């Protein structure tokens, strides 16, 4: 027997209410993943922004519902990446979505997670309480994570010649990962699961510039901060540099660089430091090229 129009209207109303209830629980988060450091924040505290600078709890803006995804900043990416995945499971599944900002070796962490595990089945998390995730218990499952974009400041996914040259202690596990050939072979950098990586490249070099290839932020060169593909680093610079020392420009956007080298898929240079005023260092004060990333997160992560 067909349903009466009255019953049909009630059923549709009930479905609409359920849909609104579900949407009401959807939350966006801004995840911040640190780079190489000897002073990371508390890995068990998503509210510890020691690495970055002023805390959002004290009024510093860092995007909607900011979460500090702290890791030790010195161990192999392969052994610490589980902590990154846990945060993604917590804040970026179910009806929740994430904006992700990373610094330096944090680029390796999010790239590794997406490439290696971005197509795996994840447990949708329970709703975090005060920013702390208790984990999913018998919850729904989904493939991968809900990520709107990744902002990358001073990205080290292409490695650094400072690791190659021995300028950093090779006894540190992360330094071994940061060798240019190692970092580039660690995972498929083109496999971002269709998540856009927005690259911010600083160019205020220092005495280390003699070791680094082309324009650089004193720690990482443009071939890495610009998301350029290949098995080794290219010498890329700003427009107007000497045609003898650095004849080819790092291009903006997703286009190939002036020497024909291509960027990894879904990687786009949105900031190139033509004025050469921004270096690599956050200095626990949201400084360096990460200042540009924070501005974008504040204006966009809502």
C-alpha positions as CSV (number, residue, x, y, z in Angstrom):
1,X,0.0,0.0,0.0
2,X,1.5,3.4,-0.9
3,X,2.4,5.8,1.9
4,X,0.1,8.7,2.4
5,X,1.4,12.1,1.5
6,X,1.3,13.1,5.2
7,X,3.5,10.1,6.1
8,X,5.8,10.9,3.3
9,X,6.2,14.5,4.4
10,X,7.0,13.3,8.0
11,X,9.6,10.9,6.7
12,X,11.3,13.6,4.6
13,X,11.2,16.0,7.6
14,X,12.8,13.4,9.8
15,X,15.6,12.8,7.3
16,X,16.2,16.5,7.0
17,X,16.5,16.9,10.8
18,X,18.9,14.0,10.9
19,X,21.0,15.6,8.2
20,X,21.1,18.9,10.0
21,X,22.1,17.1,13.2
22,X,25.0,15.4,11.4
23,X,26.2,18.7,9.9
24,X,26.0,20.4,13.3
25,X,28.8,18.0,14.5
26,X,31.1,18.7,11.5
27,X,34.2,20.6,12.6
28,X,37.2,22.1,10.8
29,X,40.7,22.0,12.3
30,X,44.0,23.6,11.5
31,X,46.8,21.1,12.0
32,X,50.4,22.4,12.5
33,X,53.3,19.8,12.0
34,X,56.7,20.9,13.1
35,X,60.1,20.2,11.4
36,X,63.5,19.3,12.6
37,X,64.2,20.6,16.1
38,X,65.7,19.9,19.5
39,X,62.9,21.6,21.3
40,X,59.6,20.1,20.1
41,X,56.3,20.6,21.9
42,X,54.8,18.0,24.1
43,X,53.8,15.1,21.7
44,X,50.8,14.4,23.9
45,X,49.5,17.9,24.0
46,X,47.7,19.4,20.9
47,X,47.7,22.7,22.7
48,X,51.5,23.0,23.0
49,X,52.7,25.4,20.4
50,X,56.2,25.8,21.9
51,X,57.8,25.1,18.5
52,X,55.8,27.8,16.7
53,X,55.6,30.6,19.2
54,X,52.6,32.3,20.9
55,X,49.8,30.0,21.7
56,X,46.4,30.2,20.2
57,X,45.1,29.8,23.7
58,X,46.6,33.2,24.4
59,X,45.0,34.8,21.4
60,X,47.5,34.2,18.7
61,X,45.6,33.4,15.5
62,X,46.6,30.2,13.6
63,X,43.5,29.2,11.7
64,X,40.3,27.6,12.9
65,X,40.6,25.2,15.9
66,X,44.4,25.1,15.8
67,X,46.1,21.8,16.8
68,X,49.8,21.3,17.2
69,X,50.8,17.9,15.9
70,X,54.1,17.6,17.8
71,X,56.7,14.9,17.0
72,X,60.3,14.7,18.3
73,X,61.9,16.4,15.3
74,X,64.9,14.1,15.2
75,X,63.9,10.5,14.6
76,X,63.3,8.7,11.3
77,X,60.1,9.7,9.5
78,X,59.1,6.1,9.1
79,X,59.2,5.5,12.9
80,X,57.5,8.8,13.9
81,X,54.8,9.0,11.2
82,X,52.3,6.9,13.2
83,X,51.8,10.0,15.4
84,X,51.0,12.1,12.4
85,X,48.5,9.5,11.2
86,X,46.9,9.3,14.6
87,X,46.3,13.1,14.5
88,X,44.9,12.8,10.9
89,X,42.6,10.0,12.1
90,X,41.5,12.1,15.0
91,X,40.7,15.4,13.4
92,X,40.4,14.7,9.7
93,X,37.8,11.8,9.4
94,X,34.1,11.4,9.6
95,X,32.4,14.7,9.2
96,X,35.5,16.7,10.2
97,X,37.9,18.3,7.8
98,X,41.4,19.7,8.2
99,X,43.7,22.4,6.9
100,X,47.3,21.3,7.3
101,X,50.3,23.6,7.7
102,X,53.9,22.1,7.9
103,X,57.4,23.4,8.3
104,X,60.6,22.0,6.9
105,X,60.8,18.2,7.6
106,X,57.1,18.3,8.5
107,X,56.7,18.3,4.7
108,X,58.2,14.8,4.7
109,X,55.8,13.7,7.4
110,X,52.6,14.7,5.7
111,X,53.8,13.6,2.3
112,X,54.9,10.2,3.6
113,X,51.5,9.8,5.4
114,X,49.4,10.6,2.3
115,X,51.6,8.7,-0.2
116,X,52.0,5.5,2.0
117,X,48.7,5.5,3.9
118,X,46.3,7.9,2.2
119,X,44.5,5.1,0.5
120,X,44.2,2.9,3.6
121,X,41.0,2.3,5.6
122,X,40.9,4.5,8.6
123,X,38.7,4.5,11.7
124,X,36.6,7.6,11.9
125,X,37.4,9.2,15.2
126,X,35.1,10.1,18.0
127,X,34.7,13.8,18.5
128,X,37.8,15.3,20.3
129,X,37.2,16.7,23.7
130,X,39.0,19.9,24.4
131,X,41.1,19.1,21.3
132,X,42.3,15.8,22.7
133,X,41.3,12.7,20.7
134,X,40.4,9.6,22.6
135,X,40.3,7.5,19.4
136,X,37.5,5.7,17.6
137,X,35.8,2.7,19.3
138,X,33.7,0.7,16.9
139,X,33.3,3.8,14.8
140,X,32.6,4.1,11.0
141,X,35.4,3.5,8.6
142,X,36.6,5.5,5.6
143,X,39.4,5.5,3.1
144,X,42.1,8.1,3.7
145,X,41.6,11.5,5.3
146,X,39.5,14.7,4.8
147,X,42.2,17.4,4.0
148,X,41.3,20.6,2.2
149,X,45.0,21.6,1.5
150,X,48.5,21.5,2.8
151,X,50.5,24.7,3.3
152,X,54.2,24.0,3.2
153,X,56.7,26.6,4.5
154,X,60.5,25.9,3.8
155,X,59.5,22.4,2.7
156,X,62.3,19.8,3.0
157,X,60.6,16.9,1.1
158,X,63.4,17.3,-1.5
159,X,66.1,17.1,1.2
160,X,68.9,19.5,2.0
161,X,72.6,19.6,0.9
162,X,73.5,20.4,4.5
163,X,72.6,16.8,5.3
164,X,74.6,15.6,2.2
165,X,77.7,17.6,3.2
166,X,77.9,16.5,6.8
167,X,77.2,20.0,8.1
168,X,74.7,18.3,10.4
169,X,75.5,15.3,12.6
170,X,74.9,12.1,10.6
171,X,74.3,10.3,13.8
172,X,70.9,11.9,14.0
173,X,68.3,9.7,12.3
174,X,66.4,12.6,10.7
175,X,69.6,14.0,9.1
176,X,69.9,10.6,7.3
177,X,66.4,11.0,6.0
178,X,67.1,14.6,4.9
179,X,69.9,13.7,2.4
180,X,68.6,14.8,-0.9
181,X,68.6,11.4,-2.6
182,X,67.1,9.7,0.4
183,X,64.3,12.2,0.9
184,X,63.4,12.1,-2.7
185,X,63.3,8.3,-2.8
186,X,61.4,7.9,0.5
187,X,58.0,7.8,-1.0
188,X,56.1,8.8,-4.2
189,X,56.0,12.6,-3.9
190,X,53.5,12.8,-6.8
191,X,51.0,10.7,-4.8
192,X,49.2,13.3,-2.7
193,X,45.7,11.7,-3.0
194,X,44.7,14.8,-4.9
195,X,45.5,17.1,-2.0
196,X,47.0,20.4,-3.1
197,X,50.4,21.3,-1.6
198,X,50.9,25.1,-1.5
199,X,54.7,25.8,-1.4
200,X,56.2,28.9,0.3
201,X,59.9,29.4,-0.5
202,X,62.2,31.7,1.5
203,X,65.4,33.1,0.0
204,X,67.3,34.9,2.8
205,X,70.4,32.7,2.6
206,X,73.3,32.7,5.0
207,X,76.9,31.4,5.1
208,X,75.4,27.9,4.3
209,X,74.4,29.2,0.9
210,X,77.7,28.0,-0.6
211,X,76.7,24.4,0.1
212,X,73.0,24.7,-1.0
213,X,72.1,24.7,-4.6
214,X,70.7,28.0,-5.9
215,X,68.5,30.3,-4.0
216,X,67.7,29.1,-0.5
217,X,66.5,30.1,3.0
218,X,69.9,29.1,4.6
219,X,68.7,25.5,5.3
220,X,66.8,24.3,2.2
221,X,67.2,25.3,-1.4
222,X,64.5,26.2,-3.9
223,X,64.5,22.8,-5.6
224,X,63.0,21.5,-2.3
225,X,61.0,24.4,-1.1
226,X,59.5,24.8,-4.6
227,X,58.5,21.1,-4.8
228,X,60.6,20.3,-7.8
229,X,60.7,16.7,-8.8
230,X,63.7,14.5,-9.8
231,X,66.3,12.3,-8.1
232,X,68.5,15.2,-7.0
233,X,68.3,19.0,-6.5
234,X,68.4,21.6,-9.2
235,X,70.0,25.0,-9.1
236,X,67.0,27.4,-9.2
237,X,66.8,31.1,-8.3
238,X,64.8,34.3,-8.4
239,X,64.4,36.3,-11.5
240,X,67.3,38.7,-12.1
241,X,70.0,36.5,-10.6
242,X,73.4,36.1,-12.4
243,X,73.1,34.0,-15.6
244,X,76.5,32.6,-14.7
245,X,75.8,31.4,-11.2
246,X,72.1,30.7,-11.3
247,X,70.5,31.1,-14.8
248,X,67.2,29.4,-14.2
249,X,64.2,30.7,-12.2
250,X,61.9,28.8,-9.9
251,X,58.5,29.5,-11.4
252,X,55.3,30.3,-9.6
253,X,52.3,28.0,-9.7
254,X,52.4,24.4,-11.1
255,X,54.3,25.3,-14.3
256,X,57.7,23.8,-15.1
257,X,60.7,25.8,-14.0
258,X,62.8,27.8,-16.4
259,X,65.2,24.9,-16.9
260,X,62.3,22.6,-17.8
261,X,62.3,20.8,-14.5
262,X,58.8,19.9,-13.3
263,X,57.1,20.1,-10.0
264,X,55.6,17.1,-8.2
265,X,51.9,16.6,-9.0
266,X,49.5,18.8,-7.0
267,X,52.5,21.0,-5.9
268,X,52.2,24.8,-6.6
269,X,54.5,27.6,-5.6
270,X,52.3,30.3,-4.2
271,X,55.1,32.4,-2.6
272,X,58.7,32.9,-3.9
273,X,60.8,35.3,-1.8
274,X,62.0,37.6,-4.6
275,X,62.9,40.2,-2.0
276,X,65.2,37.7,-0.2
277,X,64.0,38.8,3.3
278,X,62.6,35.5,4.8
279,X,64.8,32.7,6.1
280,X,64.0,29.2,7.3
281,X,63.7,29.7,11.0
282,X,60.5,30.0,13.0
283,X,62.4,31.0,16.1
284,X,59.4,30.2,18.3
285,X,57.9,33.4,17.1
286,X,56.1,32.4,13.9
287,X,59.0,34.0,12.0
288,X,60.7,33.4,8.7
289,X,58.8,32.2,5.7
290,X,56.3,30.5,8.1
291,X,54.9,34.0,8.8
292,X,53.5,33.9,5.2
293,X,52.0,30.5,5.9
294,X,50.3,31.6,9.1
295,X,48.8,34.6,7.3
296,X,47.3,32.3,4.7
297,X,46.0,29.9,7.3
298,X,44.4,32.7,9.3
299,X,42.7,34.1,6.2
300,X,41.7,30.8,4.7
301,X,41.3,28.1,7.3
302,X,37.8,28.8,8.6
